[in-house]
């Protein structure tokens, strides 16, 4: 990732990964979030190293991505709640 332009492209790809994870999760699939985690780590590192003036143009994209990640988190909590039994124990479906 280099510069705001390249990071903007990376943010768009990351948003696509989050969308795909949400879609798979809604379909009942198990979702490996490690690729998303790694990309978020890379984006955060790149943004932290940017000059403030360069990063300001990405604020809207970053806020949008945060919202998408929040919704993925809600989806994951909802899915876990469906499998949780009394006192938070995990039950099997079937």
C-alpha positions, 0 to 999 in steps of 0.5 A: 500500500502506498499513498492515499490512492493505493490505500483507497483501492485497498479499502474498497477491496477490504469492504468487498471482503467484509460484504462477502463475509456477511453474505456467507455468514447469512447463508449459514457458512462458517467464515474465516476472518483471518484475511480481513483481520490481516488487511485491517491491520495493514490498513491501520499501519499504513494510515498511522504512518501517513502524513495527516494531510494525506490521510484526511481524504480517506476519512469518509472511506475509513468511516464507511469501512468501520460501519461495515465491520460493525455490521459484520460484528453484529451479524457474528453476535446474532449468529452466536446468539442463535447457537447459545443455549441457557447461560451462554452454553453452546448447543447443536442444531438439529 
